[in-house]
Amino acid sequence: MRSNEKNFGYRLWRYNGAPGELIPLLQSAQDHFGYIPRRAIKYISQVTNIPESTVYGVITFYSQFRLQPMGRNVIRLCAGTACHVSGSKLLIDTVQDELGIEVGDTTPDGLFTLFTVACIGCCSLAPVMMVNQDTHGSLTPAAVRKILREIKRRDAAHALTADTDK
Amino acid sequence: MKKILVGMGTCGLSAGAQETYDRLSALAADHPTACELGITGCIGMCYREPLVEIRDSDKRRIFGAVTPARAEEIFRACILEEGGQIGEPMLQGKAGGFDSGEEFDFIQPQERIVLRNCGLIDPESIEEYEATGGYRALRKALLEMNPVTIIEEVKASGLRGRGGAGFPTGLKWSFAAANQGSEKYVVCNADEGDPGAFMDRSILEGDPHSVLEGMIICGRAIGAGFGYIYCRAEYPLAIKRLEIALAAARAKGYLGKNVMGSGFDFEAKIKQGAGAFVCGEETALFASIEGERGMPRIRPPFPAEKGLWQKPTNNNNVETFANIPWIIERGAAAYAAFGTEKSPGTKVFALAGRVRRGGLAEVPMGTTIRDLVFKIGGGIKEGRAFKAVQMGGPSGGCIPESMADTPVDFESIPKTGAIMGSGGMVVLDDSTCMVEMARFFLDFTQSESCGKCTFCRIGTLRMLEALQRITRGEGSPEDLEKLEQLSVQIKEASLCGLGQTAPNPVQTTLRYYLDEYKAHIEEHRCPAHNCEALVEFHIDPEKCIGCTLCAKNCPVNAISGAAKAKHVIDNKTCVKCSRCISSCNFGAVYKH
């Protein structure tokens, strides 16, 4: 039942015209697709009778919503005050250098997307970054590189076993 | 039976509490009769996470920085009593309070009202909340008091909104109560957006029922039947624990029709924010709940008259609601006994930044900044010099060391030019450049401005550009004039709190650190050796082991030195990209 409630199709189907449902619908679309594709905007607009332009306006207002697919691993580097004074800029430089992408971009192999966030609320462990749902604290450039390389290694190993399975 | 508890807040989890818990869980499974394993929220000592507590009848011992291996040692020594050296606990004492331990200094000056249950109970168990007196205040409010007496009690306590503005809570409730209408709303603002503040997250993760109980009491007082908790999507654990709390409260009859047989109906729902700082502003928050872009609305009409869905609404923040059950249960006088005359009670502060003991501390209002930083926070990291505290996030300001004896309350802090804000206190040391700090905050408010008011939208951008020029060493004296002028104009011409306070970081740094601005502009020098354009990069020969990594990573070949020999940076060639700092595993590269 719980999984149903978060399911995008289910939510659309259940929509009963109650006001204030646009943001939850967008959130479930993003959960479902990993981003908000063009067709989701269309579906939502048709079901709710909210113009596509307004839906688009809401999407671009909030930093949570993405119009592009994200990488398999989403890095959220905290750039809050405590992290900033503890050297988060250096960590941003490090991730950009290690992955060869800018903030907001996805690596060509689709393995990583890099974002900065205002504050994760782990200020006493600053500087902090989140990789997917895992938070890593008290980071140094070396520790960041180690975490990223470990993910790359695991992904390569996974791809290898997937190949042999075929 | 002995109990072993692991602190499982976001701070604990990011320090590795899950691994510690898993190891203990395996051990507990092997010795099922030896102990009971449980979880708890954050006690506030984030700097020593993960925390493990051993409870033996009423004796409590808390150990800090517990890795899985250390957890096993503690388990064997304390639970199985096999002996072994585990060292002194960080804190120890009885159920009533702690009395010793190497970190006792952190907890001793605190008065814990809001954080009364954080780190004590399992936040996912309503029974444990009830066992500590939970929902007794609600029973009292519903069965022994009426809306008028509830509001009178809150008024008498002198409680002021803990979200930042400090508006008297009882008065706010009386406005919403005075408006007639069949439909009213209670909104809990859990959109904790100030970078550097994390008390709301900890309260929701550590004691969600206290907030919910406060909301239901508020609903009763103002005559509202529905509550929304607007929580940041960045706090998944807080949302999960709130969901558990709501379901449990519903099952126990604290939510729903005819709450506790009183004839009062109340239902509550969680709304996830979607990431917009401005939604911390109440009218923008309402717009967001209604599914629109979170843009502030013009007041009046005030929310007490026309708020959410154009109905009378009362909006308070998480910490304010968490105070309510305590006040109702123990009475206004007990609450007002803490703090100062005009700012009664306690306040939770989030200590972070360059302080040794970063975490959450709840102290009576009127405690000085110096006591918070040195007595509780244990002073500055790495023995550096204390320079300033930044209070109130992007809306706040920097208070210099010379004013550290200022008491923290709603009267004294605004006099310094900063604001109380939600209680984030970021400690800065002498390595922090104040101009760069101001630039950092303007960068934040500039990107978070919703764009409705021209001065906030464009004025902050012009200020940011001026600050960028100054930190690059390209600033001019006119930039300082422009900053002062725009600060006043943006404050005057903005609709909501975001714009009205956005210039605060610039104004306070201009007021207390004008010499730093001038050093950047006139001498092209950054006194804190922070601004990259104005410093040189060097390699510490003591730390360099000659691994050649920095030289390999340098895009302009500015680093020379053979393998296993000390490396040197040629600052004429260097483009200051920082790749050498980020690639060095020994912390040998520094800016000066």
Interface residues (C-beta under 8 A of the other chain):
Chain A: P19 G20 E21 L22 I23 P24 L26 Q27 G57 V58 F61 Y62 S63 Q64 F65 A79 G80 T81 A82 C83 H84 V85 S86 K89 L90 L91 D93 T94 D97 V117 A118 C119 I120 G121 C122 C123 S124 L125 A126 V128 Q133 D134 T135 H136 G137 S138 T140 P141 A142
Chain B: T10 C11 L13 S14 A15 C46 Y47 E49 E192 G193 D194 P195 G196 A197 F198 R201 A233 E234 Y235 P236 K271 Q272 G273 A274 G275 A276 F277 S288 I289 E290 G291 E292 R293 G294 W309 A350 L351 A352 G353 R354 G358 G359 Q390 G393 G424 V426 L428 T432 M437 F440 F441 F444 E448 C450 N553 C577 S578 R579 I581 S582 S583 C584 N585 G587
